[in-house]
Amino acid sequence: MSPSTSDFSQILELQEYRRMYEEQEEKIKVRLGQKDEEIGNLRSEVQSRDARLQELSDELQQAAEERDRMKADYQRLRQEAQEKIDKLMERIKELNQKIMGDEKRSGIFR
């Protein structure tokens, strides 16, 4: 049996389908490559943002620790200042009593 024109046209049709399939396959590979690249870029962005968020979180933690330290220092200094004020007030009171006592003794009718 010899090949007929019908067989030849079917072969041509199959070759055309194969060519179209290969073209589609190539297009899909290109698109998948683009998508993979886009995914890689997005992952890098997310990692970058995560790192920045961690940095900001660390900075916030340090700021909170510094605030607490400064608050404790303020309370300590305030306490020390109040103690000094109380001592000075007590000393002033003692000196005033001493002055008042000396004035009573140094009067005319001694």
ZIJO-V269963 format. One record per residue. N is the residue number from 1. RES is the residue in three letters. PHI is phi in whole degrees, 0 to 359 (none if undefined). OMEGA is omega in whole degrees, -180 to 180 (* if undefined). Layout:
BEGIN
n=[N	N]
res=[RES	RES]
phi=[PHI	PHI]
omega=[OMEGA	OMEGA]
END
This chain:
BEGIN
n=[1	2	3	4	5	6	7	8	9	10	11	12	13	14	15	16	17	18	19	20	21	22	23	24	25	26	27	28	29	30	31	32	33	34	35	36	37	38	39	40	41	42	43	44	45	46	47	48	49	50	51	52	53	54	55	56	57	58	59	60	61	62	63	64	65	66	67	68	69	70	71	72	73	74	75	76	77	78	79	80	81	82	83	84	85	86	87	88	89	90	91	92	93	94	95	96	97	98	99	100	101	102	103	104	105	106	107	108	109	110]
res=[MET	SER	PRO	SER	THR	SER	ASP	PHE	SER	GLN	ILE	LEU	GLU	LEU	GLN	GLU	TYR	ARG	ARG	MET	TYR	GLU	GLU	GLN	GLU	GLU	LYS	ILE	LYS	VAL	ARG	LEU	GLY	GLN	LYS	ASP	GLU	GLU	ILE	GLY	ASN	LEU	ARG	SER	GLU	VAL	GLN	SER	ARG	ASP	ALA	ARG	LEU	GLN	GLU	LEU	SER	ASP	GLU	LEU	GLN	GLN	ALA	ALA	GLU	GLU	ARG	ASP	ARG	MET	LYS	ALA	ASP	TYR	GLN	ARG	LEU	ARG	GLN	GLU	ALA	GLN	GLU	LYS	ILE	ASP	LYS	LEU	MET	GLU	ARG	ILE	LYS	GLU	LEU	ASN	GLN	LYS	ILE	MET	GLY	ASP	GLU	LYS	ARG	SER	GLY	ILE	PHE	ARG]
phi=[none	260	293	262	295	295	296	296	293	293	297	298	296	295	296	295	299	297	299	296	299	295	298	297	299	295	300	295	298	297	298	297	297	296	296	299	296	297	298	300	297	295	298	298	299	297	298	298	294	299	296	295	299	295	300	296	297	297	297	297	297	296	296	296	295	296	300	296	295	294	296	295	299	301	298	297	296	295	298	297	297	295	297	296	300	298	296	295	297	296	295	300	298	298	294	297	296	296	298	295	292	293	294	292	280	265	289	292	266	301]
omega=[180	-179	-180	177	177	178	-180	179	177	178	178	180	178	178	177	177	180	179	180	178	-179	177	179	180	179	178	-180	178	179	180	178	177	177	179	178	178	179	177	178	178	180	178	178	178	-179	178	178	180	178	179	179	178	178	177	180	178	178	179	178	179	179	179	179	178	179	178	-180	179	-180	179	178	177	179	180	179	180	178	178	180	179	180	178	178	178	180	179	179	178	178	179	177	180	178	-179	177	179	179	179	-179	179	179	-180	-179	-178	-177	180	-177	-174	-179	*]
END
